[in-house]
Amino acid sequence: EHYPIVADYYDPKFYFPGKVRTFCTNSGNAFVVQERYETEHKEVYHSVNGHAFSKKRGQGNGLVNFAMLKTVRLTEPLASGQQFAEILGLQAMLLGGGKPLRQRVGDFRLGKRSKEDTFNADLYDFEPTLRSSCPGDVSLAVPAKILRDIWKSMKLLDTIVPGVLHPSTIMYYPEIKLYANKPGYLDRHFQVVEHVYFAGDGAGTSRGITAAWASGIRAAEGILSSLS
């Protein structure tokens, strides 16, 4: 709600020290939704995601949501970054009774968990859009190194866009994004072997919609040059 910069930029991008960035800003009629994932061992966890519904589906709620993502690159002896991410998702499910966690910034700053009565209209002027999430304490679920860098970045963001850390702001956890394995390329057009080009998020060439279509254009330019 307290994010007026979207009046000028629909999806503003901010990058912070510690490999933290804002991601996927939604506004106007913004909702947080729950997505189901399965590990290779058929264990289920739910990740949150932000959406902006068309105003044709309503008058709009005036809310804004976005993700704060931290890139984590692991070295040996841990072989699977994906498995590590899934363990974090399962840990959040344990603390949330099988549901994602939500917490007001005001409670987080006081070092206490949020309770259901923190989310009624009597205390703050808006309620959570993901009602199926569980009130709790995000700091119990997020590894200290990850949380420390994200919180530092949120404080920096609050100096750029005052109001982000208003006590009423709701934090949801987890939102887990997995990077694809990035192959080696023969040239700037993402050619992996002769006449084969990889482009888009799935190929590890981009980190978002805009960069994905840009990588497709670059691959297309490479294909055209090979045909001429």
N, C-alpha and C positions, 0 to 999 in steps of 0.2 A: 504494500500500500504506500509506504513512504519511499518512493523511488521516482521522483519527478523527471528524471533524465529521459524517460521513455517518451516524453512529449516531443523530443527532438530526434531520438534514435530508438528505433524499435528494439534492436538487439545490441546494446552497447557491449563492447568487449574490454575487459580490464585484465591485465596481467600483473602478477605480484611476485616478489621474491619467494623462493621455496617451491617454484613450479606450481603456483596456484593461479587459477583463472576463473572468471565468470563464464557461464555457459547457458545458452538457451533461455534467454529472457522472454517472458510472456506477459502481456498486459491487456487491459481492457475488460476481458471476461476470463480471467486466469483461474485455473484450477490445478490442484495437485492430484495426481492419480496414482494408483497402485498397479504394479506390473509383476507378473508371476514368472519366476525362473526356477530351473531345475539344475542341480549339479550332475556330474556324470554318475553319481551314486544314487540318483533319483531323490535327493533331499531338496526340499522346496524352500525358497526364500522369496521375499517380496522387496522389490526396489521401488522407490518413488520416481515420478517423472512429472515435469511441468507441461501443461497444455494451455492453449488459449482458444476457447470456443468462439465460433462466430457470434456476433451480437444478434444475429437473426434468431438465435436460440434463447434470447432473453435480452434484457436491457443492459447487461454488463454489470459486473460486480465492483469495478473500479480497482481491483487488486492486481498486484504484480508478483510474479515469482521468477526465480532464477536459481541456477545451481552454482555452488562454489566447488570446483574440482581441483584436487591435488594429484599431480602425476607422481606415481611411485614406480621406480625401476629397481628391480631386485637383482642381486648377484648371488653367486653360489654361497651356501649349498642349496638354496631354495630353487627348485627347478621350474615351478609353475606359478607365475604371477596370478593367473586365473584362479587357481586353487586357493591362493591366499585371499583374493578378493571374495571368493565364495564363502570362505570361513568367516570373514567379517560380516557378510550378509546373514549367515546362519546365527552368528552371535547376536546380531540385532534382533532376530526373530525370537531368540531365547528370552531376551530382556523385554520384548514387546508382546509376549504371548502369541507369537506367530504373526504379528503385525508390525509395520514400520513404526518408528518412534516419532513423536512430535514434542517440542518444548518451546516455551516462550523465551525470548532473549532475556527478559527481565529475571526469570527464574534461573536461567543459565548463569547470569552474572552474579547472582546471589549464591551460587553453588548448591541449588536445591532442585529436585525434580519438579516437573509440572504435574498437576493433578487435573482431573476432569473439570473441577469448578473454576480452573484458570481460564477455561475456554468458553464461558458463557458470555452473553452480551452485557451482563451487569458490570463487568470489570473493564473490558476493552470494546472498541467499536466494531470489531469484526471477528467472526468465528472461523475455525479451520475449514478449508474446502475438502480435505480428505478426512472425513469423520471416522472412517474405519481404522485410522492410525491410533496408536496407543500413547497417551500422555506418559512421559518418562524423563529420563536423564540421558541426554545424548553423550555426555562425557564418560559414561560407563561403557559405551559401546565402541567409541572411536579410539584407535591407538593414539597415545599422547603426542607423538611426533606429527602425525597427520592433523590432529585437532589444533595443535599449537600454531602450525603454519596457516591453517584456514582461519583461525580466530584473529591472528595478526593481520591477515589480508582483509577480513571483514572490518576491522578497526580502521585500516587505511581507506577502505571503500567508503566508510562513514564520513571521512573528512572530505571526500570528493562529492558524495551525494548524501548530505546530512539527513538523518532520519532512518537510515538502514538499520541501525542498532537501537531503534525505539523499543522500549520494553514489550510492546505488543507484538513485535515481529515474531513469526513462528518459524522455527527451524525443523525440518523433517530429515530423517535419516533411516536407511541409507539410500543414496543414489549412486549406483556402481556402474561405471563405464569401462569396458575392456578394450584394450588396444589390440589391433590385429598384428600378426607377425609381419614385419616389413621385409620384403625380398630385396635382393640387390638389383639395381637397374643398370642397363647398358648405356642409357642416355637420359637427357632431361625430359624426354617424352614418356617416361615410365615403361620403356621396353625391357622386358625381363629375359626373353630369348628372341631370336629373329622372328619378326612379324607377330609377336604376342605382347600385348600391352595391358598393364594393370592400372586401374584408376578408381578413385572413390575411397570411402571410409573402410570398406571391407578389405581393400588391398593395402591399407596402411599408408596411403599417400596423403591423407587429409585428416582433419579433426573438426568436422562440422559441415553443414550443408553448403556454405559458400565455397569453401576450399574443395569440396567434393566435385562441384560442377566445374570449377576452375581446372582441376586435375583432368577431368574428362575432355575439356577443350584442348589442353596441352597434349593429351594422348591422341586426340583427333588430328591435331596439327602434325604429329609425328607420322600417323598413318597416311595422311595426304602427301607428305613429303616423300614417303617411301614409294608411293604410286606414281609420282610425277617423274 
